[in-house]
Amino acid sequence: MHKKFLAIAAVTGGLAVAFGAFGAHGLEGITKDEKILHGFQTGVQYQMYHSLALLAVALLFDKLPLAQVKWAGYCFITGIILFSGSLYLLTFFKIQESPAVKYAGPITPLGGVFFIAGWVCLLLAAIKQK
């Protein structure tokens, strides 16, 4: 088991639950804009999906201690930070009507690329496995 990935998966998974609760109960009291709420919810969903993927990587690492598996974990962590984190920032900036929206928006697709790269790394690990 990869302890660091397991610990990070636990933290990011727990935060996804907390952010989801905030989005469902607190954020709706701040804004009624469906696009803002949808963007925040998308960040929460992808954070949870990839926290679970990171948990799988942590457990898989014992059976398949390949560099590709480790890189998948790093890609998932980076994707959570960039993709979900930028969506949370966008939500905040949009509510504040901040011009910083233009800086946070381009980060989201980069996080998505890291998510995809993580899945590709797992595919490569599966192919490399004898």
Buried (B, 14 or more C-beta within 10 A) or exposed (E): EBEEBBEBBBEBBEBBEEBBEBBEEEBEEEBEEEEBBEBBBBBBBBBBBBBBBBBBBBBBBEEBEBEBBBBBBBBBBBBBBBBBBBBBBBBBBBBEEBEEBEEBBEBBEEBBBBBEBBBBBBEBBEEEEE
